[in-house]
Amino acid sequence: MTRMTYSILLILFGAGLHAVAMQKPTPGGYVIEQDAEVAKDEPGTHNGGGQTVGYSFFSNVPKLGLVFRKRALKPGSGIGLHEQKEDEIYYVLSGTGTMTLDGNTVHVTPGTAILTRTGSSHSLRQTGSEDLVILINYEAAPAR
């Protein structure tokens, strides 16, 4: 390679780096999903038994650092006892249930928010005649 060719390549490479550095990232953006698009009939999670409908919103969005779900627990269904691997928030939209948190049982009703911390254990059981509908939010596991 001649000195002149080498110089031209360096200039072009530098210009390319400058062009990349000057590009602004695309701002904003949004994703909209509807219940009907993501609803799936599923058994109660963590061997909780019964029938539920799970709504895993934004599960196909790349690099999203959180999980946002809705779950409708049909009469008699539940989420089985399990140890929490990350902080997780439950919010009751409708219906009633009992939640066991580190061995203590509490009643949950619409408007109840529960934070389960890493290392705690919990389960949830639907009670009453209507579905227990909850929102669940937690940090997504890092991509491997």
Secondary structure, 3 states (H helix, E strand, C coil): CCHHHHHHHHHHHHHHHHHHHHCCCCCCCCCCCCHHHHEEEEECHHHCCCEEEEEEECCCCCCCCEEEEEEEECCCCEEEEEECCCCEEEEEEECEEEEEECCEEEEECCCCEEEECCCCEEEEEEECCCCEEEEEEEECCCCC
